[in-house]
Structures are given as C-alpha cells and as structure tokens.
Amino acid sequence: MKVLVYDQDGKLVELNELSSQTLMEAIRDAGLNLTGQCGGCMSCGTCHVYIDHRWWTELEPASETEDAMLDVVEDRRENSRLSCQIKLTEELDGLTVTLALNSGFV
Amino acid sequence: MRQKLLIVGGSYAASEIASHARECGYDEDIIIVSEELELPYQRPPLSKAYLKEHTQKVMPLKSAAFYSAKNIELELGTKVLGIERGANTALLSNGTHVTFDTLALAVGARAQRLLCTGADAKNVYYLRSIEDARLLSAASAGAEKVVVIGGGFIGLEVASALAQQLKQVTVVETQNRVLARVVSPEIAEFVSSAHVGHGVKLLTCRAVQSFVGENGVVRKVLLDGGTSLDADIVIFGIGSAPNMELAQQLGLHFENGIIVDSRSRTSRANVFAAGDCTRFFSPFNLNGIPVESVQNATDQARVAGSVIAGKDNVYETLPWFWSDQYDLKLQIAGLAVGATERIARPTVTSGISVFHFRNDACICVESVNGPREHIAARRLLARERITKQQLQDVDFDMPALLKLRALPTDGESVNRADEQKTKVSSD
C-alpha cells in the first residue's frame, strides 16, 4: 500500500512498502517533519494532519480525546486529524494527507 | 579527512541528536553506540501497553531504513568501556576503538536500587528498558499478589496496568502521599482515588525493611511497623540516577547529572550531552532540577544536534509530561518548583486542573482529564507571561484565554471564541 503526503512546503512525498501501524509512524519513518512526540497516546497534538476530502469518510471517526486535542491545536480545520490515531489498513491504500504547519518541531 | 561524531546512548536523545544534526546539514560521519540490542524505541508503552496487553512488539522511534538513508551508523549491543581523554578515542566492548572529533553523551539514567536483605531476589523487577518490560510482563502473567515499591509515575503506572488485570496490588510509599515529588496534593488525591477504586492498596509513610523468601525468591515484604505483605512479584519504582561513569572519566562537571548549558555543551569543548543524564538551568527551570522526560530528551537533543551542525540554537522549551493510568490522563505543562501559590479547578471533562503561580505568574498547570486545558496551557506558558489576574478574568479557562490571545482581530475567530465560551459555561 502507499500513502501520499504533502509536506509543509507543499511537496508531495509518496510513502511505499509501509511497515508502520499508524500514519504517524509512517510519516516519521519517512523522515518528514512531524513531531509525534508522545508516541501516539494523544498527549501532545504534534502529529496533526489534514485528510484529503476524498478519504475523510473512509476513516473511523475521531474519539472524544482526539477531538479535545484537535480543539486546541493551531489551525484546526474540518478535515483535521491526529495521524497517530489513523491505523494503516489495506482499505486506506492511496490515502492522501497534508502535514499541518504546527505538526513539526518549532 | 572526515570528522566523526560519536553518540553514546540508545534512546530518544541519541536518536534525535543524530537525526537533527543531519537535518541541520552536518555532513561528517555519525555513529551511535548503544548497549541495547534494539533500535532506539518508544519507552512510555513499557509501563502501560506492555504490561496490559503483554505485547512484545518494539516500537522504534525511527526505522532502520531511516538511519541508513541518513548515513547514521548504529553499533547496537555495544558498550563504551572507556574514553581516552587526550586522544579522543573510545574503547568499545566489541574490541574496536572509535576516534571522534565530537562526542555526545546521551547515556540516560538507571533505575535506583534498594540495598536491603533479599532485594537481589529473582522475582524482584525494575522497569527501564524493553528487556526489563519483557521480564516483568512474563512474570506478572502468572502472579497474583504484586507489591510495588514506590508511588511515583513508574510505580503507579505499573500498579494501574496490573490492577486492571485483576492482580492484588499493594503500593508502598515512604512519603505521606503518592507522587509527592512530582505533582500537587490535589492531583495526587485524584489519582489515589482511582487506584483505590480499582482495588489497589496504597500504603503511605511506610518503608520496606526486608524481604523474606527462600531459594532466592521473595515471598513476603516486611515493612517498618511490622506489616508483612505476601508477594508473588515485587517491582521497584523508586527513581533513577544518571549514568555518570563516562562523564567522570572525561572529567566533566557533574552534580546529580552532567551540567550542560543552554546549547547542550558540557564543561569540555567537544563534548555535548542531552536527556536524562543532564542537568541544566533555563527560564522554565530556574532551579535546575533534573528533568527526565521524553520531551526533554527530544528537545534538548535537537539543540545539541543543531549546535553540533554549526547552527546556533538554545534550549528554552517549556517542559511537559504525561502519565496514563486507568482512564486518567495526567498531563503537566511547566515545572511547579518554586511556586508560591496554587489554585485547583475542576475541568469540563470531569477532571481537575491545578494552576501554580510564582510571584503572580503562572508557571505550571497540572491536569487530570483536561487535554484542552493542558494543550492550551502549554501553548500559552511557552510564549508569554500569564498572570493570575488574566486567568481570573476568564474564570481559569485556559482554552478560552488561548483563543482570546491567538485570534484578537479575526471576525470569524472571535465568533468561535464566543461559541467556545458559551459551550463551556453551559456544561
């Protein structure tokens, strides 16, 4: 499967042959600028991404805690998610996301 | 002739020094020498998911492909036996020598051990590395009675994981409450109630006197005052001590940690240090207390990496911490050391937030089940002085204050802030 990621500069990066369980891990493994500091326990809000609208309905909805975290990240949009909460399954082959500006280290 | 950066250590700081030095354009050789057999990995799950789900899966911070793509060499399962100061040469346990131009110590800390009769028994466990977690996970599967020595984060996270598997867990703490060194009494009370609610016995103001057993296996833990606790396994979570052997050999300035400046520099010109093994002062850590956390190891290491790469950078980041126990999410923004006053408030999500002030400035916010409060506090405290008056004006609603601050003129945003306020007050 593959995932398409637009980085903070708008550059498109294609992630292939993914061994990661979550989108956050896959993006970090690719060396893109995504902090994911708490390792996926929804404590930091630093793996914020925007989901391409075509994929939005394919995802499990955000939990209450994730929603609370998203509420206070910078520049939340209606397609905001924490990438640590998105499990990579075959159904998501081709998933396209954009890294939020504040998801990298500052 | 190429230069070489030698990084000693194998966790967050080691990995981050290497990768950030590369990111900042460091073009010389980089080698990480780590005693552990695994690539640098996520540690928080060791005291949580590992014990609850008995998963054996390691979660590497970065993949092997990442290190090789960045031309970062990893020498795993290898110890640095000694460093020759004058020659800038390290002797490794595999018999080879590494000559370096720059050295970065990310050697971490080790679990404190208790020296008393029987404390070296087979069923006594510590929790620091994945190997520790595997041993503890395997042993806890067949245990019924668990005694946890120490009511700090590690002890309580272990207690929480094991109590949820219906083990009979007793926590022994020498102080008069749990989390005494790390959180306010109000937060500790909240956390204690959750433990008691899950059947955990919390014994405070009590110390271990000895362990009684046979054939090198503990059967009973004897406390002062004569209490005897039956135990299938015993777990120690009584703090940590920085690994200082190499710092000592190098003659570095250290005192309960390697002393580093805001650029992660030690007292020797070509030696840097980051993470749990260091101690430092910053605008957010005026007292220079040891800060052991994922956040500190990562952020301080990034500064080290950029300075090594020749970019100026200073470490002035707001510390933050978290701990997950049961359905409690404990999050701390800032350090409360030196606070003169604190105010506790319930959160809208049935939790509690405690605001710490020093001379009218908010320096720390602790929250249980208040993720919105926590993130808002982190963003605000990191960038400006928040006074008690400002917080009173919004009835201690940090997210509301953040919205007011972040979006002062934008019409749509002001409306959103209003909605937020309405929502909060109607809850």
Interface residues (C-beta under 8 A of the other chain):
Chain A: S19 S20 E25 R28 D29 A30 G31 Q37 C38 G39 G40 C41 M42 S43 C44 G45 T65 A68 M69 D71 V72 V73 E74 F105
Chain B: S19 Q42 P44 P45 K48 M59 L61 K62 S63 A65 F66 A69 K70 V294 Q295 T298 D299 R302 W320 W322 D324 K329 Q331 T349 P371 R372 H374 I375 A376 R379 P399 L402 A406
